[in-house]
Amino acid sequence: MSTWEEVTDGVIRRRLSGWDETIGAIAGDDGLLLVDTGPTPGAAADAGREAAALLGLPVTRLVVTHPHFDHLLGAGAFPEAEAYGPRHDAAENARDGVRQGLAPEDAAHGQELLSGVRWRIMDGTDVTLDLGGGRRALLVDLGAAHSSHDIAVVVHGPVPVVFCGDLVEESGEPQAGPDARPERWPGALDRLLDLGGPEAVYVPGHGALVDADFVRAQRDALRARFGGAGPA
């Protein structure tokens, strides 16, 4: 569960123990873009060191796909990185982590270090990052769906890769908490399918790598469950 998996050339991901959340790493010319950071700075730092050793590059950028503790609270491990993500409430993230079983001292440490992150808050506009060497990462701002603000990462190439955050879950049923807008969720998946296409590898926030058919089936199940036509 804790080993790194190659998704395509220069793109790897790791499933953490505990909540089975994914951390991804995308290689550029002179640094790595980390996708999500896990629930603690310690877990994030370990993942960053491992990814750097595997790909031969330091972490210079990071993106958080949505403001839930298990994807966000590790971000403070990278105070020098250029960070992209949604608006968030660090104190509420820490409280939620404790409610979900995170050790209080780990939650407090994650909350404290978040204040040192150099955030570039995404607020309704997609961002394209030029990683060098002809590789670009598109940060897709999908607004509220699984959470109050979902962001996906699309890496185009011979095999496109889409980091979906928790818009896609493979290891269990998709979860919709109190901050979700489930009626917008199927439309968010429609957009990811349009961006990635039928040949893409889709990286869920929790679970094994999936294909477009899996994402399409999860979209249909969500639409049957919640209704909704798509993002407004």
Contacts in CASP RR format, 6 or more apart in sequence:
PFRMAT RR
TARGET T0000
AUTHOR 0000-0000-0000
METHOD contacts of the structure
MODEL  1
MSTWEEVTDGVIRRRLSGWDETIGAIAGDDGLLLVDTGPTPGAAADAGRE
AAALLGLPVTRLVVTHPHFDHLLGAGAFPEAEAYGPRHDAAENARDGVRQ
GLAPEDAAHGQELLSGVRWRIMDGTDVTLDLGGGRRALLVDLGAAHSSHD
IAVVVHGPVPVVFCGDLVEESGEPQAGPDARPERWPGALDRLLDLGGPEA
VYVPGHGALVDADFVRAQRDALRARFGGAGPA
1 15 0 8 1.000
1 16 0 8 1.000
1 17 0 8 1.000
1 20 0 8 1.000
2 14 0 8 1.000
2 15 0 8 1.000
2 16 0 8 1.000
2 17 0 8 1.000
3 14 0 8 1.000
4 12 0 8 1.000
4 13 0 8 1.000
4 14 0 8 1.000
4 50 0 8 1.000
4 51 0 8 1.000
4 54 0 8 1.000
5 12 0 8 1.000
5 13 0 8 1.000
5 14 0 8 1.000
5 15 0 8 1.000
5 209 0 8 1.000
6 12 0 8 1.000
7 13 0 8 1.000
7 159 0 8 1.000
7 161 0 8 1.000
7 201 0 8 1.000
7 203 0 8 1.000
7 209 0 8 1.000
8 155 0 8 1.000
8 157 0 8 1.000
8 158 0 8 1.000
8 159 0 8 1.000
8 161 0 8 1.000
8 201 0 8 1.000
10 26 0 8 1.000
10 27 0 8 1.000
10 55 0 8 1.000
11 24 0 8 1.000
11 25 0 8 1.000
11 26 0 8 1.000
11 27 0 8 1.000
11 155 0 8 1.000
11 161 0 8 1.000
12 24 0 8 1.000
12 25 0 8 1.000
12 51 0 8 1.000
12 54 0 8 1.000
12 55 0 8 1.000
13 22 0 8 1.000
13 23 0 8 1.000
13 24 0 8 1.000
13 25 0 8 1.000
13 35 0 8 1.000
13 163 0 8 1.000
13 203 0 8 1.000
13 209 0 8 1.000
14 22 0 8 1.000
14 23 0 8 1.000
14 24 0 8 1.000
14 47 0 8 1.000
14 50 0 8 1.000
14 51 0 8 1.000
15 21 0 8 1.000
15 22 0 8 1.000
15 206 0 8 1.000
15 207 0 8 1.000
16 22 0 8 1.000
16 23 0 8 1.000
16 38 0 8 1.000
16 39 0 8 1.000
16 43 0 8 1.000
16 47 0 8 1.000
19 39 0 8 1.000
19 70 0 8 1.000
19 100 0 8 1.000
19 206 0 8 1.000
20 171 0 8 1.000
20 206 0 8 1.000
20 207 0 8 1.000
21 36 0 8 1.000
21 38 0 8 1.000
21 39 0 8 1.000
21 70 0 8 1.000
21 71 0 8 1.000
21 205 0 8 1.000
21 206 0 8 1.000
22 35 0 8 1.000
22 36 0 8 1.000
22 163 0 8 1.000
22 165 0 8 1.000
22 203 0 8 1.000
22 204 0 8 1.000
22 205 0 8 1.000
22 206 0 8 1.000
22 207 0 8 1.000
23 34 0 8 1.000
23 35 0 8 1.000
23 36 0 8 1.000
23 37 0 8 1.000
23 38 0 8 1.000
23 44 0 8 1.000
23 47 0 8 1.000
23 48 0 8 1.000
23 51 0 8 1.000
24 34 0 8 1.000
24 35 0 8 1.000
24 36 0 8 1.000
24 51 0 8 1.000
24 163 0 8 1.000
24 203 0 8 1.000
25 32 0 8 1.000
25 33 0 8 1.000
25 34 0 8 1.000
25 35 0 8 1.000
25 47 0 8 1.000
25 48 0 8 1.000
25 51 0 8 1.000
25 54 0 8 1.000
25 55 0 8 1.000
25 59 0 8 1.000
26 32 0 8 1.000
26 33 0 8 1.000
26 35 0 8 1.000
26 131 0 8 1.000
26 135 0 8 1.000
26 137 0 8 1.000
26 153 0 8 1.000
26 155 0 8 1.000
27 55 0 8 1.000
27 56 0 8 1.000
27 57 0 8 1.000
27 131 0 8 1.000
27 135 0 8 1.000
28 57 0 8 1.000
28 131 0 8 1.000
28 132 0 8 1.000
28 133 0 8 1.000
28 135 0 8 1.000
29 131 0 8 1.000
29 132 0 8 1.000
29 133 0 8 1.000
30 57 0 8 1.000
30 60 0 8 1.000
30 132 0 8 1.000
31 57 0 8 1.000
31 58 0 8 1.000
31 59 0 8 1.000
31 60 0 8 1.000
31 61 0 8 1.000
31 131 0 8 1.000
32 48 0 8 1.000
32 51 0 8 1.000
32 52 0 8 1.000
32 55 0 8 1.000
32 57 0 8 1.000
32 58 0 8 1.000
32 59 0 8 1.000
32 60 0 8 1.000
32 61 0 8 1.000
33 60 0 8 1.000
33 61 0 8 1.000
33 62 0 8 1.000
33 63 0 8 1.000
33 129 0 8 1.000
33 131 0 8 1.000
33 137 0 8 1.000
33 153 0 8 1.000
34 44 0 8 1.000
34 47 0 8 1.000
34 48 0 8 1.000
34 51 0 8 1.000
34 59 0 8 1.000
34 61 0 8 1.000
34 62 0 8 1.000
34 63 0 8 1.000
34 78 0 8 1.000
34 81 0 8 1.000
35 62 0 8 1.000
35 63 0 8 1.000
35 65 0 8 1.000
35 153 0 8 1.000
35 163 0 8 1.000
35 203 0 8 1.000
36 63 0 8 1.000
36 64 0 8 1.000
36 65 0 8 1.000
36 71 0 8 1.000
36 72 0 8 1.000
36 163 0 8 1.000
36 165 0 8 1.000
36 205 0 8 1.000
37 43 0 8 1.000
37 44 0 8 1.000
37 47 0 8 1.000
37 62 0 8 1.000
37 64 0 8 1.000
37 71 0 8 1.000
37 72 0 8 1.000
37 73 0 8 1.000
37 74 0 8 1.000
37 75 0 8 1.000
37 76 0 8 1.000
37 77 0 8 1.000
37 78 0 8 1.000
38 44 0 8 1.000
38 47 0 8 1.000
38 70 0 8 1.000
38 71 0 8 1.000
38 72 0 8 1.000
38 73 0 8 1.000
38 74 0 8 1.000
39 69 0 8 1.000
39 70 0 8 1.000
39 71 0 8 1.000
39 73 0 8 1.000
39 74 0 8 1.000
39 97 0 8 1.000
39 102 0 8 1.000
39 106 0 8 1.000
40 73 0 8 1.000
40 74 0 8 1.000
40 102 0 8 1.000
40 106 0 8 1.000
40 109 0 8 1.000
40 110 0 8 1.000
41 73 0 8 1.000
41 74 0 8 1.000
41 75 0 8 1.000
41 76 0 8 1.000
41 77 0 8 1.000
41 109 0 8 1.000
41 110 0 8 1.000
41 113 0 8 1.000
42 74 0 8 1.000
42 77 0 8 1.000
43 74 0 8 1.000
44 74 0 8 1.000
44 75 0 8 1.000
44 76 0 8 1.000
44 77 0 8 1.000
44 78 0 8 1.000
45 77 0 8 1.000
48 59 0 8 1.000
48 77 0 8 1.000
48 78 0 8 1.000
51 59 0 8 1.000
52 58 0 8 1.000
52 59 0 8 1.000
59 78 0 8 1.000
59 81 0 8 1.000
60 80 0 8 1.000
60 81 0 8 1.000
60 82 0 8 1.000
61 81 0 8 1.000
61 82 0 8 1.000
61 83 0 8 1.000
61 84 0 8 1.000
61 129 0 8 1.000
61 131 0 8 1.000
62 75 0 8 1.000
62 78 0 8 1.000
62 81 0 8 1.000
62 82 0 8 1.000
62 83 0 8 1.000
62 84 0 8 1.000
63 83 0 8 1.000
63 84 0 8 1.000
63 85 0 8 1.000
63 137 0 8 1.000
63 139 0 8 1.000
63 151 0 8 1.000
63 153 0 8 1.000
64 71 0 8 1.000
64 72 0 8 1.000
64 75 0 8 1.000
64 83 0 8 1.000
64 84 0 8 1.000
64 85 0 8 1.000
64 86 0 8 1.000
64 88 0 8 1.000
64 151 0 8 1.000
65 71 0 8 1.000
65 85 0 8 1.000
65 150 0 8 1.000
65 151 0 8 1.000
65 152 0 8 1.000
65 153 0 8 1.000
65 163 0 8 1.000
65 164 0 8 1.000
65 165 0 8 1.000
65 166 0 8 1.000
65 205 0 8 1.000
66 72 0 8 1.000
66 86 0 8 1.000
66 146 0 8 1.000
66 147 0 8 1.000
66 148 0 8 1.000
66 149 0 8 1.000
66 150 0 8 1.000
66 151 0 8 1.000
66 165 0 8 1.000
66 166 0 8 1.000
67 85 0 8 1.000
67 86 0 8 1.000
67 87 0 8 1.000
67 88 0 8 1.000
67 89 0 8 1.000
67 93 0 8 1.000
67 147 0 8 1.000
67 148 0 8 1.000
67 149 0 8 1.000
67 179 0 8 1.000
68 93 0 8 1.000
68 96 0 8 1.000
68 147 0 8 1.000
68 166 0 8 1.000
69 93 0 8 1.000
69 94 0 8 1.000
69 96 0 8 1.000
69 97 0 8 1.000
69 100 0 8 1.000
69 102 0 8 1.000
69 107 0 8 1.000
70 97 0 8 1.000
70 100 0 8 1.000
71 165 0 8 1.000
71 166 0 8 1.000
71 205 0 8 1.000
72 88 0 8 1.000
72 93 0 8 1.000
72 114 0 8 1.000
73 93 0 8 1.000
73 94 0 8 1.000
73 97 0 8 1.000
73 102 0 8 1.000
73 106 0 8 1.000
73 107 0 8 1.000
73 110 0 8 1.000
73 111 0 8 1.000
73 114 0 8 1.000
74 110 0 8 1.000
74 113 0 8 1.000
74 114 0 8 1.000
75 83 0 8 1.000
75 113 0 8 1.000
75 114 0 8 1.000
75 117 0 8 1.000
76 110 0 8 1.000
76 113 0 8 1.000
76 114 0 8 1.000
76 116 0 8 1.000
76 117 0 8 1.000
77 113 0 8 1.000
78 117 0 8 1.000
79 113 0 8 1.000
79 116 0 8 1.000
79 117 0 8 1.000
79 118 0 8 1.000
80 118 0 8 1.000
81 117 0 8 1.000
81 118 0 8 1.000
82 118 0 8 1.000
82 120 0 8 1.000
83 117 0 8 1.000
83 118 0 8 1.000
83 119 0 8 1.000
83 120 0 8 1.000
84 119 0 8 1.000
84 120 0 8 1.000
84 122 0 8 1.000
84 127 0 8 1.000
84 129 0 8 1.000
84 139 0 8 1.000
84 151 0 8 1.000
85 119 0 8 1.000
85 120 0 8 1.000
85 121 0 8 1.000
85 122 0 8 1.000
85 149 0 8 1.000
85 151 0 8 1.000
86 121 0 8 1.000
86 122 0 8 1.000
86 143 0 8 1.000
86 147 0 8 1.000
86 148 0 8 1.000
86 149 0 8 1.000
86 150 0 8 1.000
86 151 0 8 1.000
87 121 0 8 1.000
87 123 0 8 1.000
87 149 0 8 1.000
88 114 0 8 1.000
90 110 0 8 1.000
90 111 0 8 1.000
90 114 0 8 1.000
90 115 0 8 1.000
91 111 0 8 1.000
93 107 0 8 1.000
93 111 0 8 1.000
93 114 0 8 1.000
94 107 0 8 1.000
94 108 0 8 1.000
94 110 0 8 1.000
94 111 0 8 1.000
95 107 0 8 1.000
97 107 0 8 1.000
98 104 0 8 1.000
98 107 0 8 1.000
120 127 0 8 1.000
122 139 0 8 1.000
122 141 0 8 1.000
122 149 0 8 1.000
122 151 0 8 1.000
123 141 0 8 1.000
124 141 0 8 1.000
124 143 0 8 1.000
125 141 0 8 1.000
126 138 0 8 1.000
126 139 0 8 1.000
126 140 0 8 1.000
126 141 0 8 1.000
127 138 0 8 1.000
127 139 0 8 1.000
127 141 0 8 1.000
128 136 0 8 1.000
128 137 0 8 1.000
128 138 0 8 1.000
128 139 0 8 1.000
129 136 0 8 1.000
129 137 0 8 1.000
129 138 0 8 1.000
129 139 0 8 1.000
130 136 0 8 1.000
131 137 0 8 1.000
135 155 0 8 1.000
136 155 0 8 1.000
136 156 0 8 1.000
137 153 0 8 1.000
137 154 0 8 1.000
137 155 0 8 1.000
138 153 0 8 1.000
138 154 0 8 1.000
138 155 0 8 1.000
138 156 0 8 1.000
138 195 0 8 1.000
139 151 0 8 1.000
139 152 0 8 1.000
139 153 0 8 1.000
140 151 0 8 1.000
140 152 0 8 1.000
140 153 0 8 1.000
140 154 0 8 1.000
140 191 0 8 1.000
140 192 0 8 1.000
140 195 0 8 1.000
141 149 0 8 1.000
141 151 0 8 1.000
142 150 0 8 1.000
142 151 0 8 1.000
142 152 0 8 1.000
142 167 0 8 1.000
142 188 0 8 1.000
142 191 0 8 1.000
142 192 0 8 1.000
142 231 0 8 1.000
143 149 0 8 1.000
143 150 0 8 1.000
143 151 0 8 1.000
143 184 0 8 1.000
143 188 0 8 1.000
143 231 0 8 1.000
144 150 0 8 1.000
144 179 0 8 1.000
144 180 0 8 1.000
144 181 0 8 1.000
144 184 0 8 1.000
145 167 0 8 1.000
145 180 0 8 1.000
145 181 0 8 1.000
145 182 0 8 1.000
145 184 0 8 1.000
145 185 0 8 1.000
145 187 0 8 1.000
145 188 0 8 1.000
145 231 0 8 1.000
146 165 0 8 1.000
146 166 0 8 1.000
146 167 0 8 1.000
146 174 0 8 1.000
146 175 0 8 1.000
146 176 0 8 1.000
146 180 0 8 1.000
146 185 0 8 1.000
146 188 0 8 1.000
147 166 0 8 1.000
147 177 0 8 1.000
147 179 0 8 1.000
147 180 0 8 1.000
148 179 0 8 1.000
148 180 0 8 1.000
148 181 0 8 1.000
150 165 0 8 1.000
150 166 0 8 1.000
150 167 0 8 1.000
150 188 0 8 1.000
151 165 0 8 1.000
152 162 0 8 1.000
152 163 0 8 1.000
152 164 0 8 1.000
152 165 0 8 1.000
152 167 0 8 1.000
152 192 0 8 1.000
152 195 0 8 1.000
153 162 0 8 1.000
153 163 0 8 1.000
154 160 0 8 1.000
154 161 0 8 1.000
154 162 0 8 1.000
154 163 0 8 1.000
154 192 0 8 1.000
154 195 0 8 1.000
154 196 0 8 1.000
155 161 0 8 1.000
155 162 0 8 1.000
155 163 0 8 1.000
159 199 0 8 1.000
159 200 0 8 1.000
159 201 0 8 1.000
160 196 0 8 1.000
160 197 0 8 1.000
160 199 0 8 1.000
160 200 0 8 1.000
160 201 0 8 1.000
161 200 0 8 1.000
161 201 0 8 1.000
161 203 0 8 1.000
162 192 0 8 1.000
162 195 0 8 1.000
162 196 0 8 1.000
162 200 0 8 1.000
162 201 0 8 1.000
162 202 0 8 1.000
162 203 0 8 1.000
163 203 0 8 1.000
163 205 0 8 1.000
164 192 0 8 1.000
164 202 0 8 1.000
164 203 0 8 1.000
164 204 0 8 1.000
164 205 0 8 1.000
164 215 0 8 1.000
165 203 0 8 1.000
165 204 0 8 1.000
165 205 0 8 1.000
166 174 0 8 1.000
166 175 0 8 1.000
166 204 0 8 1.000
166 205 0 8 1.000
166 206 0 8 1.000
167 185 0 8 1.000
167 188 0 8 1.000
167 189 0 8 1.000
167 192 0 8 1.000
168 174 0 8 1.000
168 189 0 8 1.000
168 192 0 8 1.000
168 202 0 8 1.000
168 203 0 8 1.000
168 204 0 8 1.000
168 205 0 8 1.000
168 210 0 8 1.000
168 214 0 8 1.000
168 215 0 8 1.000
168 218 0 8 1.000
169 175 0 8 1.000
169 204 0 8 1.000
169 205 0 8 1.000
169 206 0 8 1.000
169 207 0 8 1.000
169 218 0 8 1.000
170 204 0 8 1.000
170 206 0 8 1.000
170 207 0 8 1.000
170 208 0 8 1.000
170 209 0 8 1.000
170 210 0 8 1.000
170 214 0 8 1.000
171 204 0 8 1.000
171 206 0 8 1.000
171 207 0 8 1.000
171 208 0 8 1.000
172 206 0 8 1.000
172 207 0 8 1.000
174 185 0 8 1.000
174 218 0 8 1.000
174 222 0 8 1.000
176 182 0 8 1.000
176 185 0 8 1.000
176 226 0 8 1.000
182 222 0 8 1.000
182 225 0 8 1.000
182 226 0 8 1.000
182 227 0 8 1.000
183 226 0 8 1.000
183 227 0 8 1.000
183 228 0 8 1.000
183 230 0 8 1.000
184 228 0 8 1.000
184 230 0 8 1.000
184 231 0 8 1.000
184 232 0 8 1.000
185 222 0 8 1.000
185 226 0 8 1.000
186 219 0 8 1.000
186 220 0 8 1.000
186 222 0 8 1.000
186 223 0 8 1.000
186 226 0 8 1.000
186 227 0 8 1.000
186 228 0 8 1.000
186 229 0 8 1.000
186 230 0 8 1.000
187 219 0 8 1.000
187 228 0 8 1.000
187 229 0 8 1.000
187 230 0 8 1.000
187 231 0 8 1.000
188 230 0 8 1.000
188 231 0 8 1.000
189 215 0 8 1.000
189 216 0 8 1.000
189 218 0 8 1.000
189 219 0 8 1.000
189 222 0 8 1.000
190 219 0 8 1.000
190 230 0 8 1.000
191 231 0 8 1.000
192 202 0 8 1.000
192 215 0 8 1.000
193 212 0 8 1.000
193 215 0 8 1.000
193 216 0 8 1.000
193 219 0 8 1.000
196 202 0 8 1.000
196 212 0 8 1.000
197 212 0 8 1.000
198 212 0 8 1.000
199 212 0 8 1.000
200 211 0 8 1.000
200 212 0 8 1.000
201 209 0 8 1.000
201 210 0 8 1.000
201 211 0 8 1.000
202 209 0 8 1.000
202 210 0 8 1.000
202 211 0 8 1.000
202 212 0 8 1.000
202 214 0 8 1.000
202 215 0 8 1.000
203 209 0 8 1.000
204 210 0 8 1.000
END
